[in-house]
Amino acid sequence: MRIEGAVALVTGASSGIGEATAARLASAGAQVLVHGRDESRTAAVAERIGGTPLVADLSLPRAGEKLAEAAGRVDLLVNNAGLGWAGPAAELSGDELATLVAVNLTAPIALTNALLPQFLARGSGSLVFVCSIAGRLGVAGEAAYAGTKAGLDVFAESLRLELSGTGIRVGVLVPGVVQTAFFDRRNRPYQRGRPKPLPVGAAADALLRLVLDDRAEQHVPRWLRVPIAVRGSVPGVYRYLGARFGG
Ligand SMILES: NC(=O)c1ccc[n+]([C@@H]2O[C@H](COP(=O)([O-])OP(=O)(O)OC[C@H]3O[C@@H](n4cnc5c(N)ncnc54)[C@H](OP(=O)(O)O)[C@@H]3O)[C@@H](O)[C@H]2O)c1
């Protein structure tokens, strides 16, 4: 896809991976719609990169549809906004679950579906989904979060099949651990020694590669393909290792 001159809507661009991606897209000549929930952070990023701020809380009913309406024309959609939750599954409250599902799954699906008619009418455009290694492998203590990411991942895969031959590209970014506010914002910081968190720029670079090369998926770091392949081909071995060394 050609980025120069394209209108790119990046959700969750007020922080972390979204902010770094929005900055790279603006530098590459895109007209960036900077979405965020926090008004001042969103405005600050938009001003810094020369984009247009769009503020919306994606946990609210019909937020995806409303954001699509506010955005207008979009050539590249980066569904990146999201939040985590970690802890024993039984301690996740109903309200926390509703927010997690709304922001990580319902809103990106609704936003994508609402923008699809204009993509189909033009026979072009690119849809990107920021998923997670948690949704590919499962992670102990992050079951509900991993479930939302797996849901988004398979939504994207299904959409890719549905849109084959239309000229619309669908790509999935599968990050491992990236150094952002994500861990401080959820209820538990990142405590493992390995893998070491990647700088946010590495995730944004991978996302741009995904778009520029029209790839179906991009792992960051790339070696994440190995445990995913092991789980897919020898699930018994994968589960044994997961139980022994921690999932
Ligand atoms: N960091 C990692 O290790 C990692 C790994 C795998 C996948 N991911 C995924 O990467 C994506 C970006 O996360 P990040 O690491 O960059 O985290 P981050 O720095 O916390 O950024 C999260 C973004 O999502 C937005 N957001 C959160 N709740 C929202 C809501 N209710 N309505 C609208 N926007 C909301 C935030 O907006 P405000 O700041 O304006 O509130 C922020 O812009 C997420 O989907 C996450 O699941 C992250």
The ligand as an SDF file (V2000), in Angstrom:
LIG
                    3D

 48 52  0  0  0  0  0  0  0  0999 V2000
    2.6690   -3.4790   25.2350 N   0  0  0  0  0  0  0  0  0  0  0  0
    2.6720   -4.7640   24.9600 C   0  0  0  0  0  0  0  0  0  0  0  0
    3.5360   -5.5350   25.4480 O   0  0  0  0  0  0  0  0  0  0  0  0
    1.6410   -5.3460   24.0410 C   0  0  0  0  0  0  0  0  0  0  0  0
    1.8020   -6.6660   23.6400 C   0  0  0  0  0  0  0  0  0  0  0  0
    0.8730   -7.2310   22.7680 C   0  0  0  0  0  0  0  0  0  0  0  0
   -0.1800   -6.4690   22.3040 C   0  0  0  0  0  0  0  0  0  0  0  0
   -0.3420   -5.1830   22.7210 N   0  0  0  0  0  0  0  0  0  0  0  0
   -1.4880   -4.4190   22.2140 C   0  0  0  0  0  0  0  0  0  0  0  0
   -1.0320   -3.2220   21.6550 O   0  0  0  0  0  0  0  0  0  0  0  0
   -2.0800   -2.2440   21.6810 C   0  0  0  0  0  0  0  0  0  0  0  0
   -1.5270   -0.9110   22.1510 C   0  0  0  0  0  0  0  0  0  0  0  0
   -1.1020   -1.0580   23.5000 O   0  0  0  0  0  0  0  0  0  0  0  0
    0.1660   -0.2830   24.0910 P   0  0  0  0  0  0  0  0  0  0  0  0
    1.1230   -1.3000   24.5650 O   0  0  0  0  0  0  0  0  0  0  0  0
    0.6270    0.7720   23.1680 O   0  0  0  0  0  0  0  0  0  0  0  0
   -0.5140    0.3330   25.4060 O   0  0  0  0  0  0  0  0  0  0  0  0
   -0.8000    1.8310   25.8930 P   0  0  0  0  0  0  0  0  0  0  0  0
    0.4450    2.6420   25.8000 O   0  0  0  0  0  0  0  0  0  0  0  0
   -1.4760    1.6740   27.1970 O   0  0  0  0  0  0  0  0  0  0  0  0
   -1.8490    2.3980   24.8030 O   0  0  0  0  0  0  0  0  0  0  0  0
   -3.1580    1.9600   24.7860 C   0  0  0  0  0  0  0  0  0  0  0  0
   -3.9750    2.8880   23.9080 C   0  0  0  0  0  0  0  0  0  0  0  0
   -5.3420    2.4030   23.8840 O   0  0  0  0  0  0  0  0  0  0  0  0
   -6.2000    3.4730   24.2530 C   0  0  0  0  0  0  0  0  0  0  0  0
   -7.3570    3.0320   25.0230 N   0  0  0  0  0  0  0  0  0  0  0  0
   -7.3850    2.2740   26.1410 C   0  0  0  0  0  0  0  0  0  0  0  0
   -8.6400    2.1790   26.6010 N   0  0  0  0  0  0  0  0  0  0  0  0
   -9.4210    2.8930   25.7540 C   0  0  0  0  0  0  0  0  0  0  0  0
  -10.8080    3.2110   25.6980 C   0  0  0  0  0  0  0  0  0  0  0  0
  -11.6740    2.7930   26.6390 N   0  0  0  0  0  0  0  0  0  0  0  0
  -11.2630    3.9750   24.6860 N   0  0  0  0  0  0  0  0  0  0  0  0
  -10.3960    4.4420   23.7510 C   0  0  0  0  0  0  0  0  0  0  0  0
   -9.0900    4.1960   23.7460 N   0  0  0  0  0  0  0  0  0  0  0  0
   -8.6000    3.4300   24.7460 C   0  0  0  0  0  0  0  0  0  0  0  0
   -5.3620    4.3990   25.1040 C   0  0  0  0  0  0  0  0  0  0  0  0
   -5.9550    5.6890   25.0700 O   0  0  0  0  0  0  0  0  0  0  0  0
   -5.6900    6.8130   26.2390 P   0  0  0  0  0  0  0  0  0  0  0  0
   -4.2040    6.7900   26.4920 O   0  0  0  0  0  0  0  0  0  0  0  0
   -6.1230    8.0860   25.5880 O   0  0  0  0  0  0  0  0  0  0  0  0
   -6.4830    6.3910   27.4230 O   0  0  0  0  0  0  0  0  0  0  0  0
   -4.0070    4.3130   24.4210 C   0  0  0  0  0  0  0  0  0  0  0  0
   -3.9360    5.2150   23.3470 O   0  0  0  0  0  0  0  0  0  0  0  0
   -3.1760   -2.8350   22.5830 C   0  0  0  0  0  0  0  0  0  0  0  0
   -4.2200   -3.3320   21.7830 O   0  0  0  0  0  0  0  0  0  0  0  0
   -2.4740   -3.9970   23.2900 C   0  0  0  0  0  0  0  0  0  0  0  0
   -3.3600   -5.0280   23.6250 O   0  0  0  0  0  0  0  0  0  0  0  0
    0.5490   -4.6040   23.5710 C   0  0  0  0  0  0  0  0  0  0  0  0
  1  2  1  0
  2  3  2  0
  2  4  1  0
  4  5  1  0
  4 48  2  0
  5  6  2  0
  6  7  1  0
  7  8  2  0
  8  9  1  0
  8 48  1  0
  9 10  1  0
  9 46  1  0
 10 11  1  0
 11 12  1  0
 11 44  1  0
 12 13  1  0
 13 14  1  0
 14 15  2  0
 14 16  1  0
 14 17  1  0
 17 18  1  0
 18 19  2  0
 18 20  1  0
 18 21  1  0
 21 22  1  0
 22 23  1  0
 23 24  1  0
 23 42  1  0
 24 25  1  0
 25 26  1  0
 25 36  1  0
 26 27  1  0
 26 35  1  0
 27 28  2  0
 28 29  1  0
 29 30  1  0
 29 35  2  0
 30 31  1  0
 30 32  2  0
 32 33  1  0
 33 34  2  0
 34 35  1  0
 36 37  1  0
 36 42  1  0
 37 38  1  0
 38 39  2  0
 38 40  1  0
 38 41  1  0
 42 43  1  0
 44 45  1  0
 44 46  1  0
 46 47  1  0
M  CHG  2   8   1  16  -1
M  END
$$$$
